[in-house]
Amino acid sequence: MGAETTPESADPGIEAGADALIDAPTDASGDAPTSTRDVWRAARARRKALRAEIRRFTQRSRRRRIVGWSIVGALLLLVGGSVAAAYSPLFAVEKITIVGATTLDPAAIEAALGDQIGTPLALVDSSEIKAALIGFPLIETYALEARPPHDLTVRIVERTPVGVLRSDAGYTLVDAAGVALATTTDQPAGQPLLDIAGGTDSSAFESAGLVVRSLPADVRAQLTGVRATTADDVTLTLSSGLTVVWGSEDESATKGIVLARALAANPGAGTIDVSSPNAAVVG
């Protein structure tokens, strides 16, 4: 038998290459070495995955923001369109309606406000309305009501006359505030003659005006004269000749009820004193 021999490498370079491969760095899994390009690609993939994950987690909030801004935009568009339409001829005044006029002629008031025809409802000038209505002393208060698309309603409250004051100019109809409503040469029917010390600026006139406004309708219809020298001695005269001593305006509602009962119970009375309503005196 021949002697054992140790196998020799046919090429020393192969052995060196193997040694070099063994000594080369490897990744954690023991795979082939990682190049710079592989590292860059892995980092880019990691960033891409992170961005995708962030988008996934923030998708709901982004959707809410989009919906919110869409709603805000729609509201702004709606408001802007409504405002533009309100100031356009599409909502211009074509009809003026007067509500509450009994003594006054509604047609005359409508004519005085004729300049408002063609004005957009939103641009109706309340100062111009006021200037036009000053020419109607019987109007105590008024309110404007825009009724789109073309109707402007004016609701008025007329002054309530309490009687007439006699002067060289004739008979002046006044309300409880002393506002002159009209002056005529003859005494208006159904309006009592006022004989008030101190005129319309006095406390006597204020008290007399409140008394007349508080009278029951049937008594007011019979009233022919009102006299007062102070705020506490208002005296009324009825068409039958009856004199009613009223006193001050205090407890006028109660005095009116007492007077109505006394008139019904004493049709032939010449004087009824209700200045103390709890103890009326009939004479």
Secondary structure by P-SEA (a helix, b strand, c coil): cbbbbccccccaaaaaaaaaaaaccccccccccccaaaaaaaaaaaaaaaaaaaaaaaaaaaaaaaaaaaaaaaaaaaaaaaaaaaacccccccbbbbcccccccaaaaaaaaccccccccccccaaaaaaaaccccccccbbbbbcccbbbbbbbbbbbbcbbbbccccbbbbccccccccccccccccbbbbbcccccccaaaaaaaaaaaaccaaaaaaccbbbbccccbbbbbccccbbbbcccccaaaaaaaaaaaaaaacccccbbbcccccccccc
